[in-house]
Amino acid sequence: MTKEDLFSEFTEVSAKQWKQKIQVDLKGADYTETLVWESLEGIKVKPFYSVEDLEGLKTFKLPNDHHWSVAQSIYAGDSKKANTKAATSITKGTESILFTIPNDNVDFEILFFNIDLESIPIHLEFQFLDSVTVKRLLDFLNGKKATVHLNFDIIGNLSRTGNWFYNLEEDHKLLENIYKLAFKNENISSIAIDTSLYQNSGANVVQQLAYGLAHANEYLNYFQNNDLTKVEKSQPIIFKVSVSGNYFFEIAKLRALRWLWKSISETYDISDDCHILAIPSKRNKTLYDYNVNMLRTTSEYMSAILGGADTLLSLPYDAIYHKDNEFAERIARNQLLLLKEESYFDQASKVAEGSYYVEVLTHQLAEKALELFKQIENSGGFLSELKKGNIQRKIKESAAKEEQLFETKQTTLVGTNKFENLDDKMKDSLDLYPFVKIKPRKTIIEPIVEKRLAEALEQKRLSDE
């Protein structure tokens, strides 16, 4: 039986007929008030979508050869220990490694010992800014067919800490030197846009997209003004994105991000696609009933895959309060491996294409984010808005709305503000301090501070144990 024969058995039903039937079933209740809900982004979500919603609407498609990699984050304070951990993780299914580099004492020969750099892409997250260390790395990689993402983000560091590494001029000069060094190897990329900071501090989806785009545009403007646009052409930009629990919105968010990047990069004559490095959010993770975090991260991994992420970074269920431990890291890694190898999500990246709801949502988020991006640019750009404190203020306003929904239980975190087990004790299980740390220091701008939704409630429960 052909597809045409199958569907010819069913009478075509219009959106108008569906709505009429729903209104009859509502028995006088208001359709809009009962079934249409409004998101924090101001998007009104209907109870159903149809092909009619796509009329005249541009849709988004991923590249045909798109695939995603399972990645693990490893702290490289000790090069030998980090190498051992990475090598073990690779034998157990990890396909990419993110090394956090805390200082210039790193020994790259030891760190990468016996790692097949031709088949294992490497992400590096430097906690300092130094072109000498980068040159040492690139000298080591010379002649090797390695894919390495350096992930430098001086604006991200400013947003997070309130200060430049050195100062605006020196940071940009060092970044320029790093670009030029990396340009010699086509498999090395230099820059990342860390939008996870915005999500984890409470920004809504439209803000995350617009701020990420404006953040990236600061670099693109600098490249163009300093004749570095050609350098960037050969270096795909990395977007580090946190994925939270609003399943379909998060799918649409990643799709909209890639679409927006393509739109803005074309104005700079850049043809390279972006690379999306996705990691589950910490904002909705909880201290009490922590095993629920595994369910949350699984849903978030699925959103990231269907949204088109290139690399998925695992997050252990106990990451907010435990130091690194083999058990939790194995569980997190296996969550991704089960999705990829046993649930066929390795073939699912393009499944969201053509979904009426997801396509409409992608378009709405992209449209709203582009409008906000233009407002930021008309006000002087992202750095200017950071300096004025407008970005910080808007994120705080969004976070307050989200926290209000949590406090009134309109947003549910199972085991924390609903269905909680009051016999659950955590005071003696904390290896790490799981709450916002305030360290008074002099800064040139107000830093953007990450904060989990459940922090105030959890602090009260800890004090009552």
BELSUL-V136598 format. One record per pair of residues at least 12 apart in sequence whose ideal C-beta (glycine too) atoms are under 7 Angstrom apart, sorted by the first residue. I is the first residue (numbers start at 1). J is the second residue. D is the distance in Angstrom with one decimal. If there is no record, write none. Layout:
i=I j=J d=D
i=I j=J d=D
This chain:
i=15 j=50 d=4.5
i=15 j=52 d=4.7
i=18 j=48 d=6.1
i=22 j=47 d=6.9
i=35 j=47 d=4.1
i=39 j=249 d=6.8
i=40 j=204 d=4.5
i=40 j=398 d=6.6
i=40 j=401 d=6.0
i=40 j=402 d=6.4
i=41 j=204 d=5.0
i=41 j=205 d=5.4
i=41 j=206 d=4.5
i=41 j=368 d=6.4
i=43 j=364 d=5.3
i=49 j=356 d=3.7
i=49 j=357 d=4.6
i=49 j=360 d=5.8
i=50 j=356 d=5.9
i=51 j=356 d=6.5
i=53 j=356 d=5.4
i=53 j=360 d=5.1
i=54 j=356 d=6.2
i=54 j=359 d=5.9
i=57 j=359 d=6.8
i=57 j=360 d=6.9
i=57 j=363 d=5.7
i=58 j=363 d=6.9
i=59 j=359 d=5.1
i=60 j=255 d=5.2
i=60 j=259 d=4.9
i=60 j=362 d=5.6
i=61 j=353 d=5.8
i=62 j=308 d=4.9
i=62 j=349 d=5.9
i=62 j=350 d=5.5
i=63 j=273 d=6.9
i=66 j=308 d=6.4
i=66 j=349 d=5.1
i=67 j=349 d=7.0
i=68 j=305 d=6.0
i=68 j=309 d=5.7
i=68 j=310 d=5.9
i=68 j=311 d=6.7
i=68 j=312 d=5.9
i=68 j=349 d=6.5
i=69 j=95 d=4.2
i=69 j=96 d=4.4
i=69 j=121 d=6.6
i=69 j=311 d=4.9
i=70 j=93 d=6.3
i=70 j=94 d=5.7
i=70 j=95 d=4.8
i=70 j=96 d=7.0
i=70 j=312 d=6.2
i=70 j=333 d=6.8
i=70 j=336 d=4.5
i=70 j=337 d=6.3
i=70 j=340 d=6.5
i=71 j=94 d=6.7
i=71 j=95 d=6.9
i=71 j=96 d=3.9
i=71 j=97 d=6.6
i=71 j=98 d=5.8
i=71 j=311 d=4.9
i=71 j=312 d=6.3
i=71 j=313 d=4.7
i=71 j=314 d=6.9
i=72 j=89 d=5.1
i=72 j=94 d=4.8
i=72 j=97 d=6.2
i=72 j=314 d=5.5
i=72 j=329 d=6.8
i=72 j=333 d=6.1
i=73 j=98 d=4.5
i=73 j=100 d=6.7
i=73 j=313 d=5.8
i=74 j=86 d=5.5
i=74 j=97 d=6.1
i=74 j=99 d=5.6
i=75 j=100 d=4.9
i=76 j=99 d=4.4
i=76 j=100 d=6.0
i=76 j=101 d=5.4
i=76 j=106 d=6.0
i=76 j=111 d=6.0
i=77 j=102 d=5.3
i=79 j=106 d=5.7
i=79 j=107 d=4.4
i=79 j=110 d=4.2
i=79 j=111 d=4.5
i=80 j=110 d=5.4
i=82 j=99 d=6.2
i=82 j=111 d=6.0
i=83 j=110 d=5.9
i=83 j=111 d=5.3
i=83 j=113 d=5.3
i=86 j=115 d=6.3
i=87 j=114 d=6.0
i=87 j=115 d=6.4
i=89 j=333 d=6.9
i=90 j=115 d=6.9
i=90 j=120 d=6.2
i=92 j=333 d=6.5
i=93 j=333 d=6.3
i=93 j=337 d=4.8
i=94 j=333 d=6.1
i=95 j=120 d=6.8
i=96 j=120 d=6.3
i=96 j=121 d=4.6
i=96 j=123 d=6.8
i=96 j=311 d=5.5
i=97 j=120 d=6.4
i=97 j=122 d=5.7
i=98 j=123 d=4.0
i=98 j=125 d=6.2
i=98 j=313 d=6.1
i=99 j=111 d=6.6
i=99 j=122 d=6.9
i=99 j=124 d=5.4
i=100 j=125 d=4.7
i=100 j=127 d=6.8
i=101 j=124 d=5.8
i=101 j=125 d=6.7
i=101 j=126 d=4.9
i=101 j=127 d=6.5
i=102 j=127 d=5.0
i=103 j=128 d=6.4
i=104 j=128 d=6.8
i=104 j=130 d=5.7
i=104 j=133 d=4.7
i=108 j=136 d=6.8
i=108 j=137 d=5.3
i=108 j=140 d=4.6
i=109 j=140 d=6.2
i=117 j=144 d=5.6
i=117 j=146 d=3.6
i=118 j=145 d=4.8
i=118 j=146 d=6.7
i=121 j=147 d=4.3
i=122 j=146 d=6.8
i=122 j=148 d=4.7
i=123 j=149 d=4.7
i=123 j=151 d=5.9
i=123 j=277 d=6.6
i=124 j=148 d=6.7
i=124 j=149 d=6.8
i=124 j=150 d=5.5
i=124 j=151 d=6.0
i=125 j=151 d=5.5
i=126 j=152 d=6.5
i=128 j=165 d=6.9
i=129 j=154 d=6.6
i=129 j=165 d=4.1
i=129 j=171 d=6.3
i=129 j=174 d=5.3
i=131 j=174 d=5.3
i=131 j=177 d=4.2
i=131 j=178 d=5.3
i=131 j=181 d=6.7
i=134 j=150 d=6.6
i=134 j=178 d=5.1
i=134 j=181 d=5.9
i=135 j=181 d=5.7
i=138 j=181 d=5.6
i=138 j=182 d=6.8
i=138 j=185 d=6.6
i=138 j=188 d=6.9
i=141 j=185 d=6.6
i=145 j=187 d=6.9
i=146 j=187 d=6.2
i=147 j=187 d=4.7
i=148 j=187 d=6.9
i=148 j=188 d=5.3
i=149 j=189 d=4.8
i=149 j=238 d=5.5
i=150 j=178 d=6.8
i=150 j=182 d=6.5
i=150 j=188 d=6.8
i=150 j=189 d=6.6
i=150 j=190 d=5.1
i=151 j=192 d=3.8
i=151 j=238 d=5.7
i=152 j=175 d=6.1
i=152 j=178 d=6.1
i=152 j=190 d=5.8
i=152 j=191 d=5.7
i=152 j=192 d=6.8
i=153 j=191 d=6.7
i=153 j=192 d=4.9
i=153 j=193 d=6.4
i=153 j=194 d=5.1
i=154 j=171 d=4.4
i=154 j=175 d=5.7
i=155 j=215 d=5.7
i=155 j=218 d=5.8
i=155 j=383 d=6.9
i=156 j=194 d=3.9
i=156 j=197 d=6.5
i=158 j=445 d=6.8
i=159 j=197 d=5.9
i=159 j=386 d=6.4
i=159 j=447 d=7.0
i=159 j=448 d=5.0
i=160 j=197 d=5.6
i=160 j=447 d=6.1
i=160 j=448 d=6.4
i=161 j=447 d=5.7
i=162 j=443 d=2.8
i=162 j=444 d=6.5
i=162 j=445 d=5.3
i=162 j=446 d=6.4
i=162 j=447 d=3.7
i=163 j=443 d=5.4
i=163 j=444 d=5.8
i=172 j=222 d=6.3
i=176 j=226 d=6.5
i=176 j=228 d=6.6
i=178 j=190 d=5.5
i=179 j=228 d=5.9
i=179 j=231 d=4.9
i=180 j=231 d=6.7
i=182 j=235 d=6.5
i=183 j=231 d=4.8
i=183 j=234 d=6.6
i=186 j=234 d=5.4
i=189 j=235 d=4.4
i=189 j=236 d=5.3
i=189 j=238 d=6.3
i=190 j=235 d=5.5
i=191 j=219 d=5.9
i=191 j=237 d=5.7
i=191 j=238 d=7.0
i=192 j=238 d=3.9
i=192 j=240 d=5.6
i=193 j=212 d=5.4
i=193 j=215 d=5.1
i=193 j=216 d=4.9
i=193 j=237 d=6.7
i=193 j=239 d=5.0
i=194 j=240 d=4.7
i=195 j=208 d=5.4
i=195 j=211 d=6.8
i=195 j=212 d=3.9
i=195 j=239 d=6.1
i=195 j=240 d=6.5
i=195 j=241 d=5.3
i=196 j=240 d=5.3
i=196 j=241 d=6.2
i=196 j=242 d=3.8
i=196 j=279 d=6.4
i=197 j=448 d=5.7
i=197 j=450 d=6.6
i=198 j=211 d=5.1
i=198 j=395 d=6.5
i=199 j=242 d=4.0
i=199 j=244 d=6.3
i=199 j=281 d=5.7
i=199 j=283 d=6.6
i=200 j=242 d=5.6
i=200 j=281 d=6.1
i=200 j=282 d=5.4
i=200 j=283 d=5.0
i=200 j=450 d=4.1
i=201 j=395 d=5.4
i=201 j=399 d=6.5
i=201 j=448 d=5.1
i=201 j=449 d=5.9
i=201 j=450 d=5.0
i=201 j=451 d=6.4
i=202 j=283 d=6.9
i=202 j=395 d=5.7
i=202 j=398 d=5.4
i=202 j=399 d=2.5
i=202 j=402 d=5.7
i=202 j=451 d=6.9
i=203 j=395 d=4.7
i=203 j=398 d=5.5
i=204 j=398 d=4.8
i=205 j=249 d=5.5
i=205 j=253 d=5.0
i=205 j=365 d=5.9
i=206 j=365 d=6.2
i=206 j=368 d=4.5
i=206 j=369 d=5.1
i=206 j=372 d=6.1
i=207 j=372 d=7.0
i=207 j=394 d=6.4
i=207 j=395 d=6.6
i=207 j=398 d=6.1
i=208 j=253 d=6.9
i=209 j=253 d=6.6
i=209 j=256 d=5.8
i=209 j=257 d=5.8
i=209 j=260 d=6.3
i=209 j=365 d=6.4
i=209 j=369 d=3.6
i=210 j=369 d=4.4
i=210 j=372 d=3.7
i=210 j=373 d=4.5
i=210 j=376 d=6.6
i=211 j=391 d=6.4
i=212 j=239 d=6.2
i=212 j=257 d=6.7
i=213 j=260 d=5.4
i=213 j=264 d=6.1
i=213 j=369 d=6.6
i=213 j=373 d=4.8
i=214 j=373 d=5.5
i=214 j=376 d=4.5
i=214 j=377 d=6.8
i=214 j=381 d=6.7
i=214 j=382 d=3.8
i=215 j=382 d=5.3
i=216 j=237 d=6.4
i=217 j=264 d=6.4
i=217 j=377 d=7.0
i=217 j=382 d=6.9
i=218 j=381 d=6.2
i=218 j=382 d=5.2
i=218 j=383 d=5.7
i=220 j=268 d=5.2
i=224 j=268 d=6.1
i=229 j=268 d=5.8
i=229 j=269 d=6.8
i=232 j=270 d=6.1
i=233 j=270 d=5.6
i=233 j=271 d=6.9
i=233 j=272 d=6.4
i=236 j=272 d=4.7
i=236 j=273 d=6.3
i=236 j=274 d=6.2
i=236 j=275 d=4.9
i=237 j=274 d=5.1
i=238 j=275 d=4.9
i=238 j=277 d=5.7
i=239 j=257 d=6.1
i=239 j=274 d=5.5
i=239 j=276 d=5.2
i=239 j=277 d=6.9
i=240 j=277 d=4.8
i=241 j=254 d=6.6
i=241 j=257 d=6.9
i=241 j=276 d=5.9
i=241 j=277 d=7.0
i=241 j=278 d=5.1
i=242 j=279 d=5.9
i=242 j=281 d=4.3
i=243 j=278 d=5.3
i=243 j=280 d=5.9
i=243 j=281 d=6.2
i=243 j=300 d=4.4
i=243 j=303 d=5.3
i=243 j=304 d=4.8
i=244 j=281 d=4.0
i=244 j=283 d=6.3
i=244 j=284 d=5.7
i=244 j=300 d=6.6
i=245 j=284 d=5.3
i=245 j=296 d=5.8
i=245 j=299 d=6.2
i=245 j=300 d=6.6
i=247 j=299 d=6.0
i=247 j=303 d=5.5
i=248 j=357 d=6.3
i=248 j=358 d=6.2
i=248 j=361 d=6.2
i=249 j=361 d=6.6
i=250 j=300 d=6.9
i=250 j=303 d=3.8
i=250 j=307 d=6.4
i=251 j=303 d=5.0
i=251 j=306 d=4.7
i=251 j=307 d=4.4
i=251 j=352 d=5.5
i=251 j=358 d=5.7
i=252 j=358 d=5.7
i=252 j=361 d=4.0
i=252 j=362 d=4.3
i=252 j=365 d=5.4
i=253 j=307 d=6.5
i=253 j=365 d=6.2
i=254 j=276 d=6.0
i=254 j=278 d=6.9
i=254 j=304 d=6.5
i=254 j=307 d=2.9
i=254 j=308 d=5.4
i=254 j=309 d=5.9
i=255 j=307 d=5.4
i=255 j=308 d=5.9
i=255 j=352 d=6.9
i=255 j=362 d=4.6
i=256 j=362 d=5.1
i=256 j=365 d=4.4
i=256 j=366 d=4.0
i=256 j=369 d=6.5
i=257 j=276 d=6.8
i=258 j=274 d=6.2
i=258 j=276 d=6.8
i=258 j=308 d=6.0
i=259 j=366 d=5.4
i=260 j=366 d=5.6
i=260 j=369 d=6.2
i=260 j=370 d=6.5
i=261 j=274 d=4.5
i=275 j=310 d=4.9
i=276 j=308 d=6.8
i=276 j=309 d=4.7
i=276 j=310 d=5.2
i=277 j=310 d=7.0
i=277 j=311 d=4.7
i=277 j=313 d=6.3
i=278 j=304 d=3.9
i=278 j=309 d=3.8
i=278 j=312 d=5.5
i=278 j=313 d=6.8
i=279 j=313 d=4.1
i=279 j=315 d=5.8
i=280 j=296 d=7.0
i=280 j=297 d=4.4
i=280 j=300 d=4.2
i=280 j=301 d=7.0
i=280 j=315 d=4.4
i=281 j=300 d=6.7
i=282 j=320 d=6.2
i=282 j=450 d=6.9
i=282 j=452 d=6.1
i=283 j=452 d=5.5
i=283 j=453 d=5.8
i=284 j=296 d=6.1
i=284 j=413 d=6.3
i=284 j=453 d=5.9
i=285 j=320 d=5.4
i=285 j=452 d=6.3
i=286 j=413 d=5.6
i=286 j=415 d=6.4
i=286 j=416 d=4.6
i=286 j=454 d=5.0
i=287 j=320 d=6.6
i=287 j=321 d=5.8
i=287 j=426 d=5.5
i=287 j=434 d=5.6
i=287 j=454 d=6.9
i=287 j=458 d=4.7
i=288 j=415 d=5.9
i=288 j=416 d=5.7
i=288 j=420 d=6.6
i=288 j=424 d=5.1
i=288 j=426 d=6.1
i=288 j=458 d=6.5
i=288 j=461 d=6.5
i=289 j=414 d=7.0
i=289 j=415 d=2.6
i=289 j=416 d=6.6
i=289 j=420 d=6.9
i=289 j=421 d=6.2
i=289 j=424 d=6.2
i=290 j=317 d=5.9
i=290 j=318 d=5.8
i=291 j=317 d=6.5
i=292 j=414 d=5.3
i=292 j=415 d=5.0
i=293 j=317 d=4.0
i=294 j=317 d=4.7
i=294 j=331 d=6.8
i=294 j=335 d=7.0
i=297 j=315 d=5.6
i=297 j=317 d=6.7
i=297 j=335 d=6.4
i=298 j=335 d=5.5
i=301 j=335 d=6.3
i=301 j=336 d=6.0
i=301 j=339 d=5.9
i=302 j=339 d=6.8
i=305 j=339 d=6.8
i=305 j=345 d=5.1
i=305 j=348 d=6.1
i=305 j=349 d=6.3
i=306 j=348 d=6.4
i=306 j=351 d=5.9
i=306 j=352 d=4.7
i=308 j=349 d=5.9
i=312 j=336 d=5.8
i=314 j=332 d=3.8
i=314 j=333 d=5.3
i=314 j=336 d=5.8
i=315 j=332 d=6.0
i=316 j=328 d=3.6
i=316 j=329 d=5.5
i=316 j=331 d=6.9
i=316 j=332 d=4.6
i=317 j=331 d=6.6
i=317 j=332 d=7.0
i=320 j=434 d=4.6
i=321 j=429 d=6.8
i=321 j=430 d=5.1
i=321 j=431 d=6.5
i=321 j=432 d=5.3
i=321 j=434 d=4.6
i=322 j=431 d=5.1
i=322 j=432 d=6.6
i=323 j=431 d=4.6
i=323 j=432 d=6.4
i=386 j=445 d=5.5
i=387 j=445 d=5.7
i=389 j=446 d=5.5
i=392 j=446 d=4.9
i=392 j=448 d=5.8
i=395 j=448 d=6.2
i=402 j=453 d=6.8
i=403 j=453 d=6.3
i=406 j=453 d=4.8
i=413 j=453 d=6.6
i=413 j=454 d=5.9
i=416 j=454 d=4.9
i=416 j=457 d=6.4
i=417 j=457 d=6.4
i=425 j=465 d=5.5
i=426 j=462 d=6.6
i=427 j=462 d=5.5
i=427 j=465 d=4.8
i=435 j=455 d=5.1
i=435 j=459 d=6.3
i=436 j=449 d=6.0
i=436 j=451 d=5.1
i=436 j=455 d=6.6
